[in-house]
Amino acid sequence: MLGILPGLVGVMQATEVIKLILGVGEPLIGRLLLIDALGMKFRELKLRKNPDCPVCGTHPTVTKLIDYNEFAEFAGRKNRWQMEFRKFKWKS
């Protein structure tokens, strides 16, 4: 069912990167492109910047990247704990 859709979207993303690097054309900044692959139709929505966004808003609270390895390790510990807890059976 997916067919070439991932390739189509990938080519479009690569084209956007090239436009940004070379400074040519009109990139999709502030716009969202919706693709209806079955109907072969494209629709474009204009997006406004959210002033309350924690990353790019007026007063950002997220100012640096997270330590992904630490995050993944914490998530892994949490999931293992949940799995072990599910195995636990109460004795009456």
VMD Tcl script that builds the backbone (N, CA, C; Angstrom):
set m [mol new atoms 276]
animate dup $m
set s [atomselect $m all]
$s set {name element resname resid chain x y z} {
  {N N MET 1 A 0.819 -1.200 0.000}
  {CA C MET 1 A 0.000 0.000 0.000}
  {C C MET 1 A 0.861 1.261 0.000}
  {N N LEU 2 A 1.993 1.214 0.713}
  {CA C LEU 2 A 2.839 2.401 0.754}
  {C C LEU 2 A 3.478 2.695 -0.593}
  {N N GLY 3 A 3.878 1.645 -1.275}
  {CA C GLY 3 A 4.483 1.839 -2.595}
  {C C GLY 3 A 5.663 2.776 -2.547}
  {N N ILE 4 A 5.637 3.785 -3.383}
  {CA C ILE 4 A 6.759 4.717 -3.466}
  {C C ILE 4 A 6.553 5.956 -2.591}
  {N N LEU 5 A 5.525 5.969 -1.781}
  {CA C LEU 5 A 5.226 7.149 -0.963}
  {C C LEU 5 A 6.408 7.589 -0.093}
  {N N PRO 6 A 7.088 6.675 0.624}
  {CA C PRO 6 A 8.248 7.132 1.413}
  {C C PRO 6 A 9.329 7.773 0.547}
  {N N GLY 7 A 9.525 7.246 -0.655}
  {CA C GLY 7 A 10.508 7.831 -1.568}
  {C C GLY 7 A 10.089 9.214 -2.028}
  {N N LEU 8 A 8.804 9.374 -2.318}
  {CA C LEU 8 A 8.281 10.669 -2.744}
  {C C LEU 8 A 8.490 11.712 -1.657}
  {N N VAL 9 A 8.123 11.360 -0.435}
  {CA C VAL 9 A 8.275 12.302 0.680}
  {C C VAL 9 A 9.760 12.582 0.931}
  {N N GLY 10 A 10.602 11.571 0.841}
  {CA C GLY 10 A 12.036 11.761 1.020}
  {C C GLY 10 A 12.635 12.704 0.000}
  {N N VAL 11 A 12.234 12.567 -1.254}
  {CA C VAL 11 A 12.727 13.466 -2.303}
  {C C VAL 11 A 12.270 14.892 -2.024}
  {N N MET 12 A 11.046 15.043 -1.572}
  {CA C MET 12 A 10.545 16.388 -1.266}
  {C C MET 12 A 11.314 17.000 -0.098}
  {N N GLN 13 A 11.622 16.194 0.927}
  {CA C GLN 13 A 12.391 16.696 2.059}
  {C C GLN 13 A 13.809 17.081 1.617}
  {N N ALA 14 A 14.425 16.248 0.795}
  {CA C ALA 14 A 15.765 16.546 0.298}
  {C C ALA 14 A 15.761 17.833 -0.527}
  {N N THR 15 A 14.723 18.027 -1.303}
  {CA C THR 15 A 14.605 19.254 -2.102}
  {C C THR 15 A 14.519 20.479 -1.205}
  {N N GLU 16 A 13.785 20.362 -0.101}
  {CA C GLU 16 A 13.680 21.470 0.849}
  {C C GLU 16 A 15.047 21.803 1.442}
  {N N VAL 17 A 15.817 20.790 1.790}
  {CA C VAL 17 A 17.156 21.004 2.355}
  {C C VAL 17 A 18.046 21.712 1.341}
  {N N ILE 18 A 18.013 21.257 0.104}
  {CA C ILE 18 A 18.840 21.871 -0.944}
  {C C ILE 18 A 18.447 23.333 -1.146}
  {N N LYS 19 A 17.150 23.623 -1.151}
  {CA C LYS 19 A 16.698 25.011 -1.302}
  {C C LYS 19 A 17.225 25.874 -0.158}
  {N N LEU 20 A 17.205 25.336 1.074}
  {CA C LEU 20 A 17.692 26.105 2.220}
  {C C LEU 20 A 19.201 26.319 2.155}
  {N N ILE 21 A 19.939 25.278 1.792}
  {CA C ILE 21 A 21.405 25.392 1.708}
  {C C ILE 21 A 21.828 26.378 0.633}
  {N N LEU 22 A 21.194 26.295 -0.532}
  {CA C LEU 22 A 21.577 27.161 -1.655}
  {C C LEU 22 A 20.915 28.537 -1.603}
  {N N GLY 23 A 19.893 28.671 -0.772}
  {CA C GLY 23 A 19.211 29.960 -0.686}
  {C C GLY 23 A 18.406 30.289 -1.928}
  {N N VAL 24 A 17.851 29.251 -2.552}
  {CA C VAL 24 A 17.058 29.465 -3.763}
  {C C VAL 24 A 15.639 28.949 -3.548}
  {N N GLY 25 A 14.744 29.404 -4.405}
  {CA C GLY 25 A 13.369 28.916 -4.344}
  {C C GLY 25 A 12.627 29.415 -3.109}
  {N N GLU 26 A 11.481 28.828 -2.886}
  {CA C GLU 26 A 10.638 29.207 -1.745}
  {C C GLU 26 A 10.438 27.987 -0.849}
  {N N PRO 27 A 11.194 27.884 0.257}
  {CA C PRO 27 A 11.054 26.712 1.131}
  {C C PRO 27 A 9.704 26.728 1.857}
  {N N LEU 28 A 9.341 25.600 2.409}
  {CA C LEU 28 A 8.042 25.448 3.087}
  {C C LEU 28 A 8.035 25.997 4.509}
  {N N ILE 29 A 8.834 27.002 4.784}
  {CA C ILE 29 A 8.860 27.592 6.123}
  {C C ILE 29 A 7.516 28.252 6.386}
  {N N GLY 30 A 6.894 27.865 7.514}
  {CA C GLY 30 A 5.591 28.426 7.867}
  {C C GLY 30 A 4.433 27.802 7.114}
  {N N ARG 31 A 4.708 26.733 6.393}
  {CA C ARG 31 A 3.656 26.061 5.633}
  {C C ARG 31 A 3.753 24.559 5.854}
  {N N LEU 32 A 2.628 23.893 5.793}
  {CA C LEU 32 A 2.562 22.441 5.927}
  {C C LEU 32 A 1.972 21.883 4.644}
  {N N LEU 33 A 2.665 20.941 4.043}
  {CA C LEU 33 A 2.206 20.336 2.798}
  {C C LEU 33 A 1.543 18.997 3.112}
  {N N LEU 34 A 0.283 18.866 2.781}
  {CA C LEU 34 A -0.451 17.619 2.983}
  {C C LEU 34 A -0.508 16.874 1.660}
  {N N ILE 35 A -0.247 15.578 1.718}
  {CA C ILE 35 A -0.212 14.767 0.501}
  {C C ILE 35 A -1.308 13.713 0.568}
  {N N ASP 36 A -2.186 13.709 -0.433}
  {CA C ASP 36 A -3.189 12.653 -0.600}
  {C C ASP 36 A -2.691 11.783 -1.746}
  {N N ALA 37 A -1.972 10.715 -1.391}
  {CA C ALA 37 A -1.334 9.889 -2.416}
  {C C ALA 37 A -2.357 9.130 -3.249}
  {N N LEU 38 A -3.470 8.726 -2.646}
  {CA C LEU 38 A -4.475 7.979 -3.417}
  {C C LEU 38 A -5.163 8.864 -4.448}
  {N N GLY 39 A -5.447 10.104 -4.072}
  {CA C GLY 39 A -6.074 11.038 -5.005}
  {C C GLY 39 A -5.068 11.853 -5.788}
  {N N MET 40 A -3.774 11.672 -5.479}
  {CA C MET 40 A -2.669 12.407 -6.082}
  {C C MET 40 A -2.936 13.911 -6.033}
  {N N LYS 41 A -3.278 14.365 -4.813}
  {CA C LYS 41 A -3.555 15.787 -4.604}
  {C C LYS 41 A -2.642 16.302 -3.497}
  {N N PHE 42 A -2.267 17.554 -3.618}
  {CA C PHE 42 A -1.449 18.222 -2.614}
  {C C PHE 42 A -2.233 19.412 -2.086}
  {N N ARG 43 A -2.101 19.647 -0.783}
  {CA C ARG 43 A -2.786 20.773 -0.161}
  {C C ARG 43 A -1.784 21.473 0.756}
  {N N GLU 44 A -1.810 22.764 0.761}
  {CA C GLU 44 A -0.858 23.531 1.560}
  {C C GLU 44 A -1.608 24.349 2.609}
  {N N LEU 45 A -1.132 24.245 3.860}
  {CA C LEU 45 A -1.708 25.022 4.951}
  {C C LEU 45 A -0.658 26.005 5.451}
  {N N LYS 46 A -1.083 27.224 5.730}
  {CA C LYS 46 A -0.163 28.202 6.310}
  {C C LYS 46 A -0.239 28.069 7.827}
  {N N LEU 47 A 0.921 28.056 8.468}
  {CA C LEU 47 A 0.994 27.916 9.917}
  {C C LEU 47 A 1.556 29.197 10.519}
  {N N ARG 48 A 0.994 29.568 11.652}
  {CA C ARG 48 A 1.526 30.712 12.382}
  {C C ARG 48 A 2.394 30.221 13.524}
  {N N LYS 49 A 3.389 30.985 13.867}
  {CA C LYS 49 A 4.273 30.643 14.976}
  {C C LYS 49 A 3.499 30.786 16.287}
  {N N ASN 50 A 3.645 29.799 17.168}
  {CA C ASN 50 A 2.981 29.827 18.461}
  {C C ASN 50 A 3.859 30.608 19.440}
  {N N PRO 51 A 3.399 31.750 19.940}
  {CA C PRO 51 A 4.230 32.535 20.847}
  {C C PRO 51 A 4.488 31.822 22.184}
  {N N ASP 52 A 3.680 30.817 22.528}
  {CA C ASP 52 A 3.858 30.078 23.778}
  {C C ASP 52 A 4.674 28.800 23.607}
  {N N CYS 53 A 5.228 28.574 22.418}
  {CA C CYS 53 A 6.020 27.370 22.159}
  {C C CYS 53 A 7.240 27.346 23.083}
  {N N PRO 54 A 7.475 26.220 23.789}
  {CA C PRO 54 A 8.612 26.165 24.710}
  {C C PRO 54 A 9.975 26.151 24.010}
  {N N VAL 55 A 9.993 25.911 22.693}
  {CA C VAL 55 A 11.259 25.870 21.965}
  {C C VAL 55 A 11.510 27.169 21.202}
  {N N CYS 56 A 10.519 27.634 20.440}
  {CA C CYS 56 A 10.751 28.788 19.569}
  {C C CYS 56 A 9.860 29.981 19.884}
  {N N GLY 57 A 9.126 29.937 20.989}
  {CA C GLY 57 A 8.212 31.018 21.336}
  {C C GLY 57 A 8.927 32.263 21.836}
  {N N THR 58 A 8.144 33.187 22.330}
  {CA C THR 58 A 8.662 34.460 22.813}
  {C C THR 58 A 9.619 34.281 23.988}
  {N N HIS 59 A 9.270 33.378 24.911}
  {CA C HIS 59 A 10.111 33.107 26.082}
  {C C HIS 59 A 10.397 31.609 26.156}
  {N N PRO 60 A 11.365 31.116 25.374}
  {CA C PRO 60 A 11.618 29.662 25.334}
  {C C PRO 60 A 12.143 29.129 26.668}
  {N N THR 61 A 11.642 27.961 27.058}
  {CA C THR 61 A 12.118 27.283 28.268}
  {C C THR 61 A 13.031 26.116 27.913}
  {N N VAL 62 A 12.929 25.612 26.693}
  {CA C VAL 62 A 13.821 24.556 26.207}
  {C C VAL 62 A 14.915 25.243 25.402}
  {N N THR 63 A 16.119 25.275 25.977}
  {CA C THR 63 A 17.196 26.035 25.336}
  {C C THR 63 A 18.376 25.171 24.925}
  {N N LYS 64 A 18.333 23.887 25.268}
  {CA C LYS 64 A 19.404 22.992 24.845}
  {C C LYS 64 A 18.828 21.609 24.598}
  {N N LEU 65 A 19.579 20.808 23.852}
  {CA C LEU 65 A 19.143 19.450 23.552}
  {C C LEU 65 A 19.278 18.574 24.795}
  {N N ILE 66 A 18.441 17.550 24.882}
  {CA C ILE 66 A 18.562 16.619 25.994}
  {C C ILE 66 A 19.701 15.642 25.724}
  {N N ASP 67 A 20.190 15.018 26.767}
  {CA C ASP 67 A 21.174 13.952 26.621}
  {C C ASP 67 A 20.386 12.702 26.259}
  {N N TYR 68 A 20.362 12.366 24.971}
  {CA C TYR 68 A 19.505 11.280 24.514}
  {C C TYR 68 A 19.884 9.943 25.131}
  {N N ASN 69 A 21.179 9.689 25.283}
  {CA C ASN 69 A 21.594 8.419 25.883}
  {C C ASN 69 A 21.065 8.284 27.308}
  {N N GLU 70 A 21.151 9.362 28.069}
  {CA C GLU 70 A 20.630 9.343 29.437}
  {C C GLU 70 A 19.116 9.153 29.425}
  {N N PHE 71 A 18.441 9.848 28.524}
  {CA C PHE 71 A 16.991 9.727 28.412}
  {C C PHE 71 A 16.580 8.303 28.065}
  {N N ALA 72 A 17.256 7.702 27.074}
  {CA C ALA 72 A 16.922 6.347 26.643}
  {C C ALA 72 A 17.199 5.345 27.753}
  {N N GLU 73 A 18.283 5.563 28.496}
  {CA C GLU 73 A 18.600 4.666 29.605}
  {C C GLU 73 A 17.522 4.755 30.682}
  {N N PHE 74 A 17.072 5.969 30.999}
  {CA C PHE 74 A 16.008 6.146 31.984}
  {C C PHE 74 A 14.719 5.485 31.508}
  {N N ALA 75 A 14.374 5.693 30.243}
  {CA C ALA 75 A 13.158 5.086 29.691}
  {C C ALA 75 A 13.263 3.572 29.731}
  {N N GLY 76 A 14.448 3.044 29.446}
  {CA C GLY 76 A 14.650 1.599 29.485}
  {C C GLY 76 A 14.471 1.056 30.890}
  {N N ARG 77 A 15.017 1.757 31.896}
  {CA C ARG 77 A 14.847 1.321 33.289}
  {C C ARG 77 A 13.382 1.352 33.671}
  {N N LYS 78 A 12.677 2.386 33.274}
  {CA C LYS 78 A 11.267 2.526 33.603}
  {C C LYS 78 A 10.468 1.375 32.987}
  {N N ASN 79 A 10.732 1.079 31.725}
  {CA C ASN 79 A 10.003 -0.004 31.049}
  {C C ASN 79 A 10.305 -1.361 31.682}
  {N N ARG 80 A 11.579 -1.592 32.067}
  {CA C ARG 80 A 11.926 -2.862 32.713}
  {C C ARG 80 A 11.198 -2.988 34.035}
  {N N TRP 81 A 11.143 -1.875 34.793}
  {CA C TRP 81 A 10.443 -1.899 36.082}
  {C C TRP 81 A 8.972 -2.227 35.873}
  {N N GLN 82 A 8.356 -1.597 34.873}
  {CA C GLN 82 A 6.940 -1.865 34.603}
  {C C GLN 82 A 6.732 -3.318 34.207}
  {N N MET 83 A 7.650 -3.870 33.398}
  {CA C MET 83 A 7.514 -5.264 32.983}
  {C C MET 83 A 7.650 -6.185 34.184}
  {N N GLU 84 A 8.626 -5.919 35.058}
  {CA C GLU 84 A 8.815 -6.750 36.239}
  {C C GLU 84 A 7.622 -6.634 37.166}
  {N N PHE 85 A 7.064 -5.443 37.281}
  {CA C PHE 85 A 5.909 -5.234 38.147}
  {C C PHE 85 A 4.712 -6.038 37.641}
  {N N ARG 86 A 4.538 -6.107 36.333}
  {CA C ARG 86 A 3.422 -6.872 35.774}
  {C C ARG 86 A 3.579 -8.361 36.060}
  {N N LYS 87 A 4.811 -8.835 36.145}
  {CA C LYS 87 A 5.051 -10.258 36.421}
  {C C LYS 87 A 4.761 -10.587 37.879}
  {N N PHE 88 A 4.818 -9.571 38.731}
  {CA C PHE 88 A 4.630 -9.774 40.173}
  {C C PHE 88 A 3.177 -10.187 40.433}
  {N N LYS 89 A 2.984 -11.203 41.213}
  {CA C LYS 89 A 1.615 -11.648 41.535}
  {C C LYS 89 A 1.420 -11.564 43.043}
  {N N TRP 90 A 0.299 -11.021 43.424}
  {CA C TRP 90 A -0.037 -10.914 44.851}
  {C C TRP 90 A -0.415 -12.270 45.391}
  {N N LYS 91 A 0.046 -12.567 46.572}
  {CA C LYS 91 A -0.357 -13.817 47.235}
  {C C LYS 91 A -1.380 -13.482 48.296}
  {N N SER 92 A -2.474 -14.246 48.350}
  {CA C SER 92 A -3.470 -13.967 49.380}
  {C C SER 92 A -3.237 -14.790 50.613}
}
mol reanalyze $m
mol bondsrecalc $m
mol representation Tube
mol addrep $m
